[in-house]
Amino acid sequence: MSEPIAWSYPHVVAHRCGGVLAPENTLAGLDQAVRHQVAMVEFDAKLSSDDVPFLLHDDDVDRTSDGHGPAARLSYAALSKLDAGRWFDASYAGERMPTLESVARRCIALGLQANVEIKPCPGRDAETGTRVARAVQAYWADAPVQPLLSSFSETALAAARDAAPELPRGMLFGALPDDWAQCVWRLRCVSVHLDHTDLDAARVAALREAGYRTLVYTVNDLERARTLVAWGVDAICTDRIDRINALTLSV
């Protein structure tokens, strides 16, 4: 049996900054996380056409802004002019897609820990992994707890490992593959990040037995969250930070 790797992160993580309480991947979401006493946020980082790390989940800007087309073709100057809040609610009109740098400043000021998911545009996996990791390394240099990097892209996470080996990493999977142990060992990960529906108590125990921490997504039912914590899951990523928090989990 391996001892689980040291872990400095809380049990509850706000999905895409503020879950369903604010437009995703925005500074407004960070404010919602603090308002609901959530100590850690997850968000998606990718590169603009001029290599500025910024927050966006999708490959194009259509769903979460008033713009159109692939994000990879837009400079950050163009991205910064898009309204990334009105789609969610008129009260958030004028909210922007923030740079990773501005998010780092706000997280540090608010005392929020971070899970930075590296979300490359198509064909930019290695470059995005390298640039995001170096940016995190610089922006959080003096933070008491370093952000946790993660990605579904093994190529991006390997590039992040090489660029900033001291930053903790977690490999994201939908379903846990047969070769998961080799993958996370190659990447020198501290954690495995999984769809919670692919887990049971035995699988959580096996991951812990192997020495890895577990972060699960996206859990929006309180009783399910409590069950997962009882099994030994280390972190719950949720959209419902108004329902699931350290107090309601009793941890």
C-alpha positions as CSV (number, residue, x, y, z in Angstrom):
1,M,0.0,0.0,0.0
2,S,1.2,3.5,-0.9
3,E,0.6,6.5,1.4
4,P,-1.6,9.0,-0.4
5,I,0.3,12.0,-1.7
6,A,0.2,15.2,0.4
7,W,-2.9,17.2,-0.3
8,S,-3.6,20.8,0.6
9,Y,-7.0,21.3,-1.1
10,P,-10.5,21.5,0.3
11,H,-13.3,19.0,-0.3
12,V,-15.5,21.4,-2.4
13,V,-14.5,23.0,-5.7
14,A,-16.7,25.4,-7.6
15,H,-17.0,24.3,-11.2
16,R,-16.0,26.9,-13.8
17,C,-15.6,29.5,-11.1
18,G,-19.1,29.9,-9.8
19,G,-21.1,26.9,-10.9
20,V,-24.6,27.8,-12.0
21,L,-24.7,31.0,-10.0
22,A,-22.7,33.2,-12.5
23,P,-21.6,33.1,-16.1
24,E,-18.9,30.4,-16.3
25,N,-15.2,31.1,-16.3
26,T,-15.6,34.7,-15.2
27,L,-14.5,37.0,-12.4
28,A,-18.1,37.2,-11.3
29,G,-18.0,33.5,-10.7
30,L,-15.1,33.9,-8.3
31,D,-17.2,36.4,-6.3
32,Q,-20.0,33.9,-6.1
33,A,-17.6,31.2,-4.8
34,V,-16.5,33.5,-2.0
35,R,-20.1,34.5,-1.2
36,H,-21.0,30.8,-0.7
37,Q,-17.9,30.2,1.4
38,V,-16.3,27.8,-1.1
39,A,-12.5,27.9,-0.8
40,M,-11.5,26.5,-4.2
41,V,-12.5,27.1,-7.8
42,E,-11.9,25.1,-11.1
43,F,-11.7,26.9,-14.4
44,D,-10.6,26.3,-18.0
45,A,-7.5,28.0,-19.5
46,K,-6.7,28.1,-23.2
47,L,-4.7,30.4,-25.6
48,S,-5.8,33.3,-27.8
49,S,-4.4,33.6,-31.3
50,D,-1.7,35.8,-29.8
51,D,-0.9,33.3,-27.1
52,V,-2.5,35.1,-24.1
53,P,-3.8,32.5,-21.6
54,F,-7.5,33.3,-20.9
55,L,-10.6,31.5,-19.6
56,L,-13.0,29.7,-21.9
57,H,-14.3,26.1,-21.9
58,D,-15.4,25.7,-25.5
59,D,-13.4,25.7,-28.7
60,D,-15.6,28.5,-30.1
61,V,-17.0,31.6,-28.4
62,D,-20.6,31.2,-29.5
63,R,-22.3,29.6,-26.5
64,T,-20.9,31.9,-23.8
65,S,-20.6,35.2,-25.5
66,D,-22.0,37.5,-28.2
67,G,-19.2,36.6,-30.5
68,H,-18.9,33.9,-33.2
69,G,-16.2,31.5,-34.4
70,P,-13.2,29.6,-33.1
71,A,-11.4,31.1,-30.1
72,A,-8.1,30.1,-31.6
73,R,-8.5,32.6,-34.4
74,L,-9.1,35.6,-32.1
75,S,-6.6,37.8,-30.5
76,Y,-7.1,38.6,-26.8
77,A,-7.8,42.2,-27.8
78,A,-10.8,40.9,-29.8
79,L,-11.9,38.4,-27.1
80,S,-11.8,41.1,-24.4
81,K,-14.5,43.1,-26.3
82,L,-17.0,40.2,-26.2
83,D,-19.8,40.2,-23.7
84,A,-19.5,36.9,-21.8
85,G,-22.2,37.6,-19.3
86,R,-25.5,38.6,-21.0
87,W,-26.1,35.0,-22.3
88,F,-26.4,34.0,-18.6
89,D,-28.5,36.9,-17.3
90,A,-28.9,40.5,-18.2
91,S,-27.6,41.5,-14.8
92,Y,-24.2,40.2,-15.9
93,A,-24.0,42.1,-19.2
94,G,-20.5,43.4,-19.8
95,E,-18.7,40.5,-18.1
96,R,-15.6,39.6,-20.0
97,M,-13.5,36.5,-20.7
98,P,-10.7,37.2,-18.2
99,T,-7.0,36.6,-18.7
100,L,-5.4,33.9,-16.5
101,E,-3.4,36.7,-15.0
102,S,-6.4,38.7,-13.9
103,V,-8.0,35.5,-12.4
104,A,-4.8,34.8,-10.5
105,R,-4.8,38.2,-9.0
106,R,-8.5,37.9,-8.0
107,C,-8.0,34.4,-6.6
108,I,-5.0,35.5,-4.5
109,A,-6.8,38.6,-3.2
110,L,-9.9,36.5,-2.3
111,G,-7.9,33.7,-0.7
112,L,-9.2,31.1,-3.3
113,Q,-7.3,28.0,-4.2
114,A,-7.5,26.9,-7.9
115,N,-7.7,23.9,-10.1
116,V,-6.5,25.2,-13.6
117,E,-7.8,22.9,-16.3
118,I,-5.7,23.2,-19.4
119,K,-8.2,23.2,-22.2
120,P,-6.3,23.5,-25.5
121,C,-7.8,24.6,-28.8
122,P,-7.5,21.9,-31.4
123,G,-3.9,21.2,-32.4
124,R,-2.4,23.4,-29.6
125,D,-2.1,20.8,-26.8
126,A,1.7,21.0,-26.1
127,E,1.9,24.8,-26.6
128,T,-1.1,25.4,-24.3
129,G,0.3,23.1,-21.7
130,T,3.6,24.8,-21.7
131,R,2.3,28.4,-21.7
132,V,-0.4,27.9,-19.1
133,A,2.0,26.1,-16.7
134,R,4.6,28.8,-17.0
135,A,1.9,31.5,-16.5
136,V,0.6,29.7,-13.4
137,Q,4.1,29.3,-12.1
138,A,4.7,33.1,-12.5
139,Y,1.3,34.4,-11.3
140,W,1.0,32.2,-8.2
141,A,4.7,32.3,-7.3
142,D,4.1,33.6,-3.8
143,A,0.8,31.9,-3.1
144,P,0.7,29.7,0.0
145,V,-0.8,26.8,-2.0
146,Q,0.0,26.3,-5.6
147,P,-2.8,25.7,-8.1
148,L,-3.5,22.1,-9.2
149,L,-3.1,21.7,-13.0
150,S,-5.3,19.2,-14.8
151,S,-6.3,18.2,-18.4
152,F,-8.0,15.6,-20.5
153,S,-5.0,16.0,-22.8
154,E,-2.0,13.8,-21.9
155,T,0.1,15.8,-24.3
156,A,-0.9,19.1,-22.7
157,L,-0.2,17.8,-19.2
158,A,3.1,16.3,-20.2
159,A,4.1,19.7,-21.6
160,A,3.0,21.3,-18.3
161,R,5.1,18.8,-16.4
162,D,8.2,19.6,-18.4
163,A,7.6,23.4,-18.2
164,A,6.8,23.6,-14.4
165,P,7.6,20.2,-12.8
166,E,7.0,21.5,-9.3
167,L,3.3,22.3,-9.9
168,P,0.9,19.5,-8.8
169,R,-1.0,17.8,-11.6
170,G,-4.1,15.7,-12.0
171,M,-5.1,13.6,-15.0
172,L,-8.7,14.0,-16.2
173,F,-10.6,10.9,-17.4
174,G,-14.2,10.3,-18.3
175,A,-14.1,6.6,-17.6
176,L,-11.0,5.2,-16.0
177,P,-9.0,3.4,-18.6
178,D,-7.2,0.1,-18.0
179,D,-3.8,1.8,-18.3
180,W,-4.6,4.7,-16.0
181,A,-1.8,3.9,-13.6
182,Q,0.9,4.0,-16.3
183,C,-0.5,7.3,-17.6
184,V,-0.6,9.1,-14.2
185,W,2.8,7.7,-13.3
186,R,4.3,9.1,-16.6
187,L,2.8,12.5,-15.9
188,R,3.9,12.4,-12.2
189,C,0.4,13.2,-11.1
190,V,-0.8,13.6,-7.5
191,S,-4.4,13.0,-8.4
192,V,-6.9,11.3,-10.7
193,H,-9.9,13.4,-11.8
194,L,-13.0,11.4,-12.8
195,D,-16.7,11.5,-13.7
196,H,-18.3,10.6,-10.4
197,T,-20.7,8.2,-12.2
198,D,-17.7,6.0,-13.0
199,L,-16.9,5.4,-9.4
200,D,-17.8,3.1,-6.6
201,A,-16.3,2.5,-3.1
202,A,-13.9,-0.2,-4.3
203,R,-12.5,1.9,-7.1
204,V,-11.9,4.9,-4.8
205,A,-10.2,2.5,-2.4
206,A,-8.0,1.2,-5.2
207,L,-7.0,4.7,-6.3
208,R,-6.1,5.5,-2.7
209,E,-4.3,2.2,-2.3
210,A,-2.1,3.2,-5.3
211,G,-1.3,6.5,-3.5
212,Y,-3.4,8.9,-5.6
213,R,-5.9,11.5,-4.5
214,T,-9.3,11.7,-6.3
215,L,-11.2,14.7,-7.6
216,V,-14.6,14.0,-9.1
217,Y,-16.9,16.0,-11.3
218,T,-19.6,17.3,-11.7
219,V,-21.6,16.4,-8.5
220,N,-24.8,18.4,-8.0
221,D,-26.7,16.2,-5.5
222,L,-25.8,16.6,-1.9
223,E,-26.5,13.0,-0.9
224,R,-24.3,11.8,-3.7
225,A,-21.5,14.2,-2.6
226,R,-21.8,12.9,1.0
227,T,-21.5,9.3,-0.3
228,L,-18.4,10.1,-2.3
229,V,-16.7,11.8,0.6
230,A,-17.6,8.8,2.8
231,W,-15.9,6.5,0.2
232,G,-12.7,8.6,0.5
233,V,-12.9,11.0,-2.4
234,D,-10.7,14.0,-1.7
235,A,-12.5,16.8,-3.7
236,I,-16.0,17.3,-5.2
237,C,-16.3,19.6,-8.1
238,T,-19.9,21.0,-8.2
239,D,-22.1,23.5,-10.0
240,R,-24.3,23.8,-6.9
241,I,-22.1,25.7,-4.5
242,D,-25.3,27.0,-2.9
243,R,-26.2,23.4,-1.8
244,I,-22.9,21.6,-1.5
245,N,-20.2,23.1,0.8
246,A,-18.0,22.2,3.7
247,L,-20.8,22.8,6.1
248,T,-23.4,20.7,4.4
249,L,-20.9,17.9,3.8
250,S,-20.0,18.0,7.5
251,V,-16.2,17.7,6.7
